[in-house]
Every structure is written in C-alpha cells, then in structure tokens.
Amino acid sequence: MMRSLVVGGNGFLGCRLVDRLAAAGDEVTVFDRFSSEQPGFAAAPNIRMIAGDFSSSAGLAAAVAGQDRVFHFLSTTTPATVHDRAERDLLTNVVPTLALLDACVAAEIGTFYFASSGGAVYGDSAVDRHSEGDALRPVSPYGIGKATVEHYLRYFHRQFGLHSIVLRIANAYGPGRFSDRGQGFIPIALRRISRGEPVTQYGDGSMVRDYIYIDDLVEMVMQIAGRSPRHRVYNLGSGAGHSVRDVITSIRRVTGRDVEVRPGSAPIPPIQRVVLDTDRFTREFGARSLTDFDTGIRAMWTDLVPTR
C-alpha cells in the first residue's frame, strides 16, 4: 500500500485528489487547516487528517514522516491577492515550501509532486500554445513564486537526490469551486448569476485561457503518479482556449438566463492568452476524452443551484 501525503488536501484540487488516491488503495494523509466545517473529500478508513499550519516546519515534518510520496497542492495566495504584495507570496508560500522540501529529504520521500501554474509561470507572449520547454517569464508575484519553487525543486534534486514532478496546471473548474477567495472567472460569474447580479467582463472579453474540468485534471495526475514518468515537468490542461466572451456565451446556454454583462478592467497583470500544449502528456500516457465545456459548466450550475 502506497502512503501518500496531500498538503492542501482539503482545497478544490486537493480534495478530489484525496478521493482518487483513497479509491486506488493508498493510505492517504491530508494536511490542511480544515477551515471549513466539513472536509471536501469523502470519509474513508484509509484517510487520516492532520490539521496544521503551513508555516509550521515542525508540523510539516511530522506529517511527512513515514510517507512514500508527497503531493504539494496548497497555496496561501491567488494571483488576485498578491499582485501588489510580493512579499506575501514569498513568505507564506515559497519559504514554507522550502521547509517542506527539507522535511521530504530528511524522510527520504520517493517522489514530490508540485502543483505549479500553467497560467502564471509562462507569462505573456505571442505563442499559440505554451510547451514545457518554453522559458518561464512570470509577470506576477504568484507566478514568480511558482517558478521559484520549480527552480528549488531542481536544486533539491541535484543537491539531495529528491525526485520531483512539476504539474503545470491550467485553469481548473468544476463543482465545489464557489469559495469567497475571488479566484476563477467561471465560479465568480455563476455565483453572481445565481444571485441575480450582473457579470463583470474582464477587459474587452478577448482574453483567452485554457480550462480543464476538475475530474479530467485529477485523472491526468493519477496517470502520472501511477507510473515512473519520463519527464519532470508536465502541462496539464485541455490544450484549447476559451475567451471571456466564450465563457459568457456558454454560461448563457447552460443557465438559460439573459445574463447582464458589465464592462470591467482586465486582471492585474493583464495576460492576453495562455493555452497549454499538452502533447508531452498525450504522447506518454495516450489521448483521453475530456469533458465538454458546456457539460462542465452545467455540473457547476447544478451544484450551485440544485433545485432549478
């Protein structure tokens, strides 16, 4: 039985991963603050929870001890919360991650999986799709923090032999993502529509992002974790782009509502287009069927407004 630690295992991505790891037979340890009343994952006898603070190196070391592998899916910030406070991401994400890596070296962890950001580390460029070999040119503190951890992972491998896999994840969406952290255009828009409020359109609506349905994403992670992958970095996304206008059009189709749209400023910093090239994953793990965009949004709408 594989012993897996999921740091941030009660978050939007982490809780789905915990469910899949437990279903696969892993002995799963979940490290999180557990600020919500109920865990986001299903109860199972092979899941144990450790409530702790990511800033506690002692707490992280205790959670890591005895594990075979570690999934780092925790982030204390979002792109929107640190665009004008660069030190916050450094102090609350990067520095504690170094303590986590030290603990993994001491515990002789087999593989460390890091949830990086496919949308933030590449920055803004004129390419149609970003591949894993592209230079990292992040333009936000959030992206700089993710890229910095990626560089430290390379250092920890060379210096201490810690094996790691970087997962550059696109914009994940799906049921359950309706927190108040102000992250994600789709959940923000659906929540506003459910309240009868207008939707704020970012910029002129032409900004493009790569969206990946949560179940599809977790399945990709499981495929990578289920074998010895050939590479240390993988883009995980749909490989297709949807503009802000596309998203609003899909939401109108799904909800059947005449959505009022109001103009708004573009996110800071403005990145016009980010679509991931996922050919590396496909060549190694095979082609897979992805959830249709409208189907994914419909699942979110049903989760948010189940009686309508």
ROSEBA-855528 format. One record per residue (C-alpha): x, y, z; residue in three letters. Coordinates in steps of 0.05 Angstrom, whole numbers, plus 5000, padded with zeros to 4 digits. Layout:
// ROSEBA-855528
XYZALA;...
END
This chain:
// ROSEBA-855528
500050005000MET;502850684979MET;502951215034ARG;501251895004SER;501152575037LEU;496953115005VAL;498853805030VAL;492854245019GLY;488453635013GLY;482053995032ASN;482654504976GLY;478954494910PHE;484154074874LEU;486853714935GLY;480353414960CYS;478953094891ARG;485952804891LEU;484952524961VAL;478652174938ASP;482151854879ARG;488351644918LEU;483951334972ALA;479750974919ALA;486250704888ALA;488050394955GLY;493150894981ASP;493951045055GLU;492551785050VAL;494552325099THR;491453005089VAL;494953625117PHE;490754255116ASP;487954795161ARG;480954495153PHE;477955185159SER;471254935131SER;466454555175GLU;466553915133GLN;472253605092PRO;471353655018GLY;473252925008PHE;469152315026ALA;470451955091ALA;474451315083ALA;478150855132PRO;484750965094ASN;484551725102ILE;487252085162ARG;487152835174MET;492453275204ILE;490153985220ALA;496154445216GLY;499055095193ASP;503455105131PHE;508155595165SER;509855075219SER;516154695198SER;515254215257ALA;508054065236GLY;510253935164LEU;515953485187ALA;511053075229ALA;506253005171ALA;511752795122VAL;514752265168ALA;513351555144GLY;510551765076GLN;512551475009ASP;510652074967ARG;508252784977VAL;503353194935PHE;504053944947HIS;497354244927PHE;497054814977LEU;497355554961SER;496056105011THR;495156624957THR;491856734889THR;494057164831PRO;489057694853ALA;491057714926THR;498557854917VAL;499158284855HIS;501258874898ASP;504258494957ARG;510058084930ALA;512957934999GLU;506557575020ARG;507457014968ASP;514756944985LEU;513656895060LEU;507356475061THR;508556015001ASN;515855974979VAL;519255975048VAL;514655445078PRO;515455025016THR;522955015028LEU;521554745098ALA;517054215067LEU;522654015019LEU;527653975076ASP;522753515112ALA;522053085050CYS;529553005044VAL;530052805117ALA;524352305109ALA;527352025045GLU;520952145005ILE;520651764940GLY;517252294896THR;514953004908PHE;509253264863TYR;508454014858PHE;502154364833ALA;505054944794SER;501155414750SER;500855344675GLY;497456014670GLY;502356414712ALA;509456154701VAL;509756264626TYR;507756984627GLY;505057354566ASP;507757204497SER;505357144426ALA;505656384422VAL;499356004406ASP;500655464459ARG;505955414514HIS;510154784517SER;514254534575GLU;520754754541GLY;518655484537ASP;522355984580ALA;518956174645LEU;517256924644ARG;512257034701PRO;509757744708VAL;506157684776SER;508557524846PRO;504256904845TYR;507556644781GLY;514456844805ILE;513256444869GLY;511155824830LYS;517155884783ALA;521755984842THR;519455344874VAL;520554984808GLU;527755224809HIS;528655004881TYR;526054314862LEU;531554254811ARG;536554464864TYR;533953964915PHE;534453414863HIS;541653574846ARG;543853704917GLN;539953184957PHE;537052704905GLY;529752884919LEU;525852654858HIS;520253134839SER;514953214785ILE;512253914767VAL;505053954745LEU;503654604708ARG;496154634715ILE;491355034672ALA;485155384699ASN;481454824735ALA;473854884741TYR;468254444766GLY;463154334822PRO;465154574890GLY;469255174869ARG;465055724900PHE;469555984955SER;469956724971ASP;477256784951ARG;475557154887GLY;479156654843GLN;476556394777GLY;472156764727PHE;467256184718ILE;465356074792PRO;465056824804ILE;460456924744ALA;455856344763LEU;455256574835ARG;453357274812ARG;448156994764ILE;445156564818SER;444157194859ARG;441057574801GLY;447158024795GLU;450758254731PRO;457157934709VAL;463458354703THR;467158224638GLN;474658254643TYR;477358764592GLY;474258724523ASP;472557984531GLY;478057734484SER;482757474538MET;483856724528VAL;485156174579ARG;485855414579ASP;480455094622TYR;480854384648ILE;475054034683TYR;477053814753ILE;475653064743ASP;479753054679ASP;485453404714LEU;485652924773VAL;485552334725GLU;491652624690MET;495152694757VAL;493451984775MET;496351724709GLN;502852084723ILE;503051844795ALA;501451134774GLY;507951014737ARG;515151264730SER;514251854682PRO;519652014631ARG;519752764645HIS;519953214706ARG;515153744680VAL;508153654650TYR;503054144625ASN;496153924648LEU;490454264611GLY;485554184555SER;490154464501GLY;484354904478ALA;483055644491GLY;476555984512HIS;475856734513SER;471957114566VAL;466457224515ARG;466356464500ASP;465456324574VAL;459656814580ILE;456356514518THR;456955814547SER;454056054614ILE;448156354578ARG;446855694542ARG;447355284606VAL;443355734652THR;438255954602GLY;438756654631ARG;439557314596ASP;445957484633VAL;447258224643GLU;454558384627VAL;458158994653ARG;465059224630PRO;470759164678GLY;478259244679SER;482858674659ALA;486358284715PRO;493058544741ILE;497758394709PRO;493958314643PRO;495957674605ILE;492257634539GLN;492956894522ARG;495156264558VAL;493755584526VAL;497854974544LEU;501054484496ASP;499453804526THR;502753384472ASP;508153134520ARG;502852824565PHE;498952534507THR;505052214475ARG;506851874541GLU;500151704571PHE;495551684510GLY;489852104485ALA;484052194532ARG;476852434525SER;475653094560LEU;469253364590THR;465553824543ASP;465954554565PHE;458354654570ASP;457653994607THR;462754214659GLY;459454884669ILE;452654544674ARG;455354104730ALA;457654724767MET;450955074757TRP;447154454782THR;451754424843ASP;450555164858LEU;443155184843VAL;440754464852PRO;433254604853THR;432854974787ARG;
END
